[in-house]
Amino acid sequence: MKRIIVFFLAVCVFTGFACLLMSEELPSLEIVKTPTYKEVGGVWYVYQDLTCIKSKMAEKSLAFTEECKKQGIKSDWLLFFFYTWSENENDIIKWTKSYVVPEGTKVTEPLKIAKLEKFKAMVYTHTGPMEIPEIAKSNHLLSAYIKEKGLKEVRPHHEVVHLTPPNFLHLWYIVEGMEDKDK
């Protein structure tokens, strides 16, 4: 019984310490239902760059998840970078799938680790169903807002997904022209 209690306490201490190492930025992300220009980022992430036909996206995503499992990497936050995108299932897209992790997380190939430095972006939170057509509506809403304001989107687009309920997705779009609007 003592062993179980000691093991339980060790797990609690380790989990608590890991939470302290995790970036403060993501756990406190607020839900933004009106597109807002603000500073985001400042997190470490384990990632894999992926280029594939859009219809193979789920297959590539699963391979990344399996590799993370093999290496013992877990996270409550997914971070996607979309360098290119297409609505056509036969087009090639370039993207990155990653998990937000504590600084110092050890990985081996094919995974890599990096830090997403802080940057300013137009932010919007998708809180509806997590199916791609529904998420696309939020992407289109943010793109329309950016265009309406006379700004230009710059790739990559970032999507930050909270994996534990309640699930939600933050869209971070880098824009050009906001500096002129701030003056």
C-alpha positions as CSV (number, residue, x, y, z in Angstrom):
1,M,0.0,0.0,0.0
2,K,2.9,2.4,0.8
3,R,4.3,1.8,-2.6
4,I,1.0,2.8,-4.3
5,I,0.8,5.9,-2.2
6,V,4.4,6.9,-2.9
7,F,3.9,6.2,-6.6
8,F,0.7,8.3,-6.7
9,L,2.5,11.2,-4.9
10,A,5.4,10.9,-7.4
11,V,3.0,11.1,-10.3
12,C,1.3,14.1,-8.8
13,V,4.6,15.9,-8.2
14,F,5.9,15.1,-11.7
15,T,2.6,16.2,-13.3
16,G,2.5,19.4,-11.3
17,F,6.1,20.1,-12.2
18,A,5.4,19.5,-15.9
19,C,2.5,21.9,-15.8
20,L,4.9,24.6,-14.4
21,L,7.3,24.0,-17.3
22,M,4.4,24.3,-19.9
23,S,4.1,27.7,-21.4
24,E,1.6,29.9,-19.5
25,E,0.3,31.2,-22.8
26,L,-1.9,28.4,-23.9
27,P,-3.7,27.3,-20.8
28,S,-4.9,30.9,-20.3
29,L,-5.9,31.5,-23.9
30,E,-9.2,33.4,-24.0
31,I,-12.0,32.6,-26.4
32,V,-12.1,35.5,-28.9
33,K,-15.4,35.7,-30.8
34,T,-14.6,38.9,-32.6
35,P,-11.5,39.0,-34.7
36,T,-8.8,40.7,-32.7
37,Y,-5.2,41.7,-33.4
38,K,-3.0,40.6,-30.5
39,E,0.2,38.9,-29.5
40,V,0.3,35.1,-29.5
41,G,2.9,32.3,-29.5
42,G,5.8,31.9,-27.1
43,V,5.5,28.2,-26.9
44,W,7.6,25.1,-27.5
45,Y,6.3,22.4,-29.8
46,V,7.2,19.0,-31.1
47,Y,6.5,18.8,-34.8
48,Q,6.7,17.0,-38.1
49,D,6.5,18.8,-41.5
50,L,4.0,17.2,-43.8
51,T,3.4,17.5,-47.5
52,C,0.7,15.4,-49.0
53,I,-2.4,15.2,-51.2
54,K,-5.2,16.7,-49.1
55,S,-7.1,13.4,-49.1
56,K,-4.1,11.8,-47.3
57,M,-4.1,14.4,-44.5
58,A,-5.8,12.1,-41.9
59,E,-3.3,9.3,-42.7
60,K,-0.3,11.6,-42.2
61,S,-1.9,13.1,-39.1
62,L,-2.3,9.6,-37.6
63,A,1.3,8.7,-38.4
64,F,2.5,11.8,-36.4
65,T,0.3,10.9,-33.5
66,E,1.6,7.3,-33.4
67,E,5.2,8.6,-33.5
68,C,4.5,10.8,-30.6
69,K,3.0,7.9,-28.7
70,K,6.1,5.8,-29.4
71,Q,8.3,8.6,-28.0
72,G,6.0,9.2,-25.0
73,I,5.0,12.7,-26.0
74,K,1.5,13.9,-25.0
75,S,-0.2,17.3,-25.0
76,D,-3.6,18.9,-24.5
77,W,-2.8,21.3,-27.3
78,L,-2.3,20.7,-31.1
79,L,-0.6,23.4,-33.1
80,F,-1.0,23.3,-36.9
81,F,0.9,25.5,-39.4
82,F,-0.7,25.6,-42.9
83,Y,1.8,26.8,-45.5
84,T,-0.6,26.0,-48.3
85,W,-4.2,24.9,-48.4
86,S,-6.8,23.8,-51.0
87,E,-10.4,22.8,-50.9
88,N,-9.7,20.2,-53.6
89,E,-9.0,16.7,-52.2
90,N,-6.5,16.0,-55.0
91,D,-4.3,19.0,-54.5
92,I,-1.0,18.9,-52.6
93,I,-0.9,20.8,-49.3
94,K,2.1,21.7,-47.1
95,W,1.5,21.8,-43.4
96,T,3.0,21.0,-40.0
97,K,1.3,19.1,-37.2
98,S,2.7,19.6,-33.7
99,Y,2.0,19.2,-30.0
100,V,2.7,22.1,-27.6
101,V,5.2,20.7,-25.0
102,P,7.4,21.9,-22.1
103,E,10.8,23.4,-23.0
104,G,13.5,20.7,-22.9
105,T,11.3,17.9,-24.2
106,K,13.5,15.2,-25.9
107,V,12.6,13.9,-29.3
108,T,14.2,11.7,-32.0
109,E,13.8,11.7,-35.8
110,P,11.4,12.1,-37.5
111,L,10.1,14.5,-34.8
112,K,11.7,17.9,-34.2
113,I,11.3,20.5,-31.5
114,A,11.2,24.3,-31.8
115,K,9.9,27.4,-30.2
116,L,7.2,29.5,-31.8
117,E,8.3,33.0,-30.8
118,K,5.7,35.6,-29.9
119,F,4.2,37.4,-32.8
120,K,1.2,39.6,-33.6
121,A,-1.7,38.0,-35.4
122,M,-5.4,38.4,-36.1
123,V,-7.1,36.0,-33.7
124,Y,-10.5,34.3,-33.8
125,T,-11.8,31.2,-31.8
126,H,-13.9,28.5,-33.3
127,T,-16.2,27.0,-30.7
128,G,-18.6,25.0,-32.8
129,P,-18.4,21.4,-34.0
130,M,-14.8,20.3,-34.8
131,E,-15.5,18.9,-38.3
132,I,-13.5,20.4,-41.2
133,P,-16.5,22.0,-42.9
134,E,-17.5,23.8,-39.7
135,I,-13.9,24.9,-39.0
136,A,-13.7,26.2,-42.6
137,K,-16.6,28.5,-41.8
138,S,-14.6,30.2,-39.1
139,N,-11.5,30.4,-41.4
140,H,-13.7,32.1,-44.0
141,L,-15.1,34.5,-41.5
142,L,-11.6,35.5,-40.3
143,S,-10.4,35.8,-43.9
144,A,-13.4,38.0,-44.9
145,Y,-12.8,40.2,-41.8
146,I,-9.1,40.7,-42.8
147,K,-10.0,41.5,-46.4
148,E,-12.7,43.9,-45.2
149,K,-10.2,45.8,-43.1
150,G,-7.9,46.2,-46.1
151,L,-5.2,43.8,-44.7
152,K,-3.3,41.0,-46.4
153,E,-3.0,37.4,-45.0
154,V,0.5,36.0,-44.7
155,R,1.2,32.3,-44.5
156,P,1.5,30.2,-42.5
157,H,-1.9,30.2,-40.9
158,H,-1.8,28.8,-37.4
159,E,-4.5,26.7,-35.7
160,V,-4.3,25.9,-32.0
161,V,-6.6,23.1,-30.9
162,H,-7.6,22.4,-27.3
163,L,-7.9,18.6,-27.2
164,T,-9.7,18.1,-23.9
165,P,-13.4,19.1,-23.5
166,P,-14.5,21.7,-24.1
167,N,-12.8,21.5,-27.4
168,F,-12.2,24.7,-29.3
169,L,-9.8,26.0,-31.9
170,H,-7.9,29.3,-32.1
171,L,-7.1,30.7,-35.5
172,W,-4.0,32.9,-35.7
173,Y,-3.5,34.7,-39.0
174,I,-0.5,36.8,-39.6
175,V,-1.5,40.0,-41.5
176,E,0.3,42.8,-43.3
177,G,-0.9,46.3,-43.1
178,M,-1.9,46.4,-39.4
179,E,1.1,48.5,-38.6
180,D,-0.3,51.3,-40.8
181,K,-3.7,51.0,-39.1
182,D,-2.1,51.4,-35.6
183,K,-0.6,54.8,-36.4
